[in-house]
Amino acid sequence: MLIDRYVLKSLLFAALLLPEAVMADSEQGDPLESYNRVMFSFNDKADRWVLKPIAEGYRYVMPDFFERGVSRMFSNLGEVLNVANDLLQGKVGQAGNDGGRLLINSTVGIAGFFDVAKYAGLEKSDGEDFGQTFGAWGVGEGAYVVLPFFGPSTLRDAPSLVLDSVFNPIGDVDHVPTRNQLYGTRVTSARADLLKAEKLVKGDRYTFVRDVYLQRRQFLVNDGEVEDDFGDDDYN
């Protein structure tokens, strides 16, 4: 897909937590920068001419109530991936929380359209994926890399996308047209969520997105403990 689900959270995270020096720093190690900038430009153009207009039309015709509900439904599907990675990282308590949210919101919450679980004291977590699990297991993040259509990633996170897809319930839908429509709606919904967050981008877009993505991933892997190492010459 054209928009990675972390980009929205990353941009919002940047406005709250990233120091201005981190946003402006373009001297950090980025061994694949020449390739990355070309791919970033390709993704940016594809998004600008294809996905963004669709997302803007979606937001225009979709009432806010339904737009938020659809976004919650796809977020609810993501709880399956959360639970799997919670257990792989030994986070039994969080697995219970995320599993409880999945059960309650999938039933009482009408497939996740309503977040009923939060009223039962089960708050939504930041989420888990196989990239975070690899990081928790001690695998270094490797170089930053921009993937075609998927966007920001690292050499550690990129292979995890395949495993993440295995735990996406949409992939279990046998009817191909329906499955494709669900994927398309998911991408459109995620891109519509990003429209307002775009205003947070400052300076060079490539540098901003790279720095914010890496900081956000570090935040997630370390469960909220951020160590600002963007001034270092090399990444792990």
C-alpha positions in Angstrom: 0.0 0.0 0.0 1.1 3.6 -0.5 0.8 4.7 3.1 2.3 2.8 5.9 0.1 2.7 9.0 3.0 4.1 11.1 3.3 7.4 9.2 0.2 9.0 10.8 1.3 8.0 14.3 4.8 9.1 13.5 3.9 12.6 12.4 1.6 13.1 15.4 4.4 11.8 17.6 6.9 14.2 16.1 4.8 17.2 17.0 4.7 16.2 20.6 8.0 14.6 21.4 10.7 15.2 18.8 13.1 18.1 19.5 13.6 20.7 16.8 17.2 19.6 16.4 16.1 16.1 15.5 13.7 17.4 12.9 16.3 19.6 11.2 19.3 17.1 11.4 20.1 15.8 7.9 23.7 14.7 8.7 22.8 11.3 10.3 24.0 8.1 8.7 21.8 7.0 5.8 23.9 4.6 3.6 21.0 4.0 1.2 20.1 7.7 0.9 20.6 8.0 -2.9 18.3 5.1 -3.6 15.9 6.1 -0.8 15.4 9.6 -2.1 14.5 8.3 -5.6 12.0 5.8 -4.1 10.6 8.4 -1.8 10.0 10.7 -4.8 8.3 7.9 -6.7 6.1 7.1 -3.7 5.3 10.8 -3.2 4.3 11.3 -6.8 2.2 8.1 -6.8 0.5 9.3 -3.6 -0.1 12.8 -4.8 -1.7 11.7 -8.1 -3.5 8.6 -7.1 -4.2 7.9 -3.4 -4.4 11.4 -2.0 -7.2 12.5 -4.3 -9.1 9.3 -3.5 -8.7 9.9 0.2 -9.8 13.5 -0.1 -12.9 12.4 -2.0 -13.5 9.7 0.6 -13.3 12.2 3.4 -15.6 14.6 1.6 -18.5 12.1 1.0 -18.1 10.1 4.2 -19.7 11.5 7.3 -17.2 11.8 10.2 -19.2 9.3 12.3 -18.8 6.6 9.7 -15.3 7.5 8.8 -14.1 7.1 12.4 -16.1 3.9 12.7 -14.5 2.4 9.6 -11.0 3.4 10.9 -11.8 1.7 14.2 -12.9 -1.5 12.4 -9.6 -1.9 10.6 -7.8 -1.0 13.9 -9.8 -3.8 15.5 -8.5 -6.3 12.9 -5.0 -5.3 13.9 -5.5 -6.6 17.4 -4.9 -10.1 16.0 -1.4 -9.1 15.1 -1.0 -7.3 18.4 -1.9 -10.4 20.4 0.5 -12.7 18.4 3.4 -10.4 19.0 2.5 -9.7 22.6 2.9 -13.4 23.3 6.1 -13.7 21.3 7.6 -10.9 23.4 6.3 -12.4 26.7 3.9 -9.6 27.3 1.1 -11.8 28.8 -0.8 -8.9 30.4 -0.8 -6.9 27.3 -1.9 -9.9 25.3 -4.9 -10.3 27.6 -5.7 -6.6 27.2 -5.5 -6.7 23.4 -7.3 -10.0 23.2 -10.1 -8.7 25.4 -10.4 -5.7 23.1 -10.6 -7.9 20.1 -13.3 -10.1 21.6 -15.5 -7.3 23.0 -15.2 -4.9 20.0 -15.7 -7.7 17.5 -19.0 -8.6 19.2 -20.6 -5.9 21.2 -18.7 -3.3 19.3 -20.2 -4.5 15.9 -17.0 -5.7 14.3 -15.0 -2.9 15.9 -17.1 0.0 14.5 -17.5 1.1 18.2 -14.7 1.0 20.7 -16.8 -0.6 23.5 -13.7 -2.2 25.1 -12.3 1.1 26.4 -15.4 1.5 28.6 -14.5 -1.8 30.2 -11.1 -0.5 31.1 -9.2 -2.1 28.1 -7.3 0.8 26.6 -5.9 0.6 23.1 -2.1 0.0 23.1 0.4 1.5 20.7 0.3 -1.9 18.8 2.9 -4.6 18.1 4.3 -6.1 15.0 7.0 -8.5 14.0 9.5 -5.7 13.4 9.1 -4.8 17.1 9.3 -8.4 18.1 12.6 -8.8 16.2 13.8 -5.6 18.0 12.8 -7.0 21.3 14.8 -10.2 20.5 17.9 -8.1 20.0 17.9 -7.9 16.2 19.5 -4.5 15.1 17.3 -2.3 12.9 19.9 -2.0 10.1 19.9 0.7 7.5 16.8 2.9 6.8 15.2 1.9 3.5 12.2 3.3 1.6 10.1 0.5 0.0 8.1 1.0 -3.1 4.5 1.8 -2.2 5.0 0.7 1.4 7.2 3.7 2.3 9.6 4.0 5.3 11.1 0.9 6.8 14.4 -0.6 7.9 16.3 -3.8 7.0 14.9 -5.3 10.1 11.3 -4.2 9.6 11.0 -4.9 5.9 10.9 -8.7 6.1 8.4 -8.5 8.9 5.8 -7.1 6.5 5.4 -10.6 5.1 4.8 -12.1 8.5 2.5 -9.2 9.5 0.3 -9.9 6.5 -0.1 -13.6 7.6 -2.0 -12.3 10.7 -4.2 -9.9 8.8 -7.7 -11.4 8.8 -8.5 -9.7 5.5 -6.2 -12.2 3.8 -8.5 -15.0 4.9 -11.4 -13.7 2.8 -11.8 -16.3 0.0 -13.8 -14.0 -2.3 -11.1 -12.1 -4.2 -13.1 -9.0 -5.2 -14.4 -8.6 -1.7 -10.8 -9.0 -0.3 -9.5 -6.4 -2.7 -12.3 -4.0 -1.8 -11.4 -4.4 1.9 -7.7 -3.8 1.2 -8.6 -0.7 -0.9 -10.9 0.7 1.8 -8.3 0.1 4.5 -5.7 2.0 2.5 -8.1 4.8 1.7 -9.2 5.1 5.3 -5.6 5.2 6.5 -4.7 7.9 3.9 -7.7 10.0 4.9 -6.6 9.9 8.5 -3.2 11.3 7.4 -4.5 14.4 5.6 -4.5 16.6 8.6 -1.2 15.3 9.9 0.5 16.3 6.7 0.6 19.9 8.0 3.1 18.9 10.6 5.8 18.2 8.0 8.6 20.8 8.2 11.6 21.4 5.9 12.9 18.6 3.7 10.1 16.0 3.5 12.4 13.1 3.0 14.6 14.0 6.0 11.6 14.7 8.2 9.8 11.5 7.4 13.0 9.4 7.9 13.9 11.0 11.3 10.3 10.7 12.6 9.9 7.2 11.4 13.1 6.0 13.1 12.3 7.8 16.3 8.8 6.4 16.4 10.1 2.8 15.8 12.7 3.2 18.6 9.9 4.4 20.8 7.8 1.3 20.0 10.5 -1.2 20.3 11.6 0.2 23.7 8.0 0.5 24.9 8.1 4.2 25.3 11.7 4.7 26.3 13.3 7.0 23.7 17.0 7.4 23.4 17.8 10.3 21.0 20.7 9.0 19.0 20.1 10.8 15.7 23.4 12.6 16.1 25.3 9.4 15.8 27.2 8.6 12.7 25.7 5.1 12.2 22.5 3.3 12.9 22.5 -0.1 14.7 
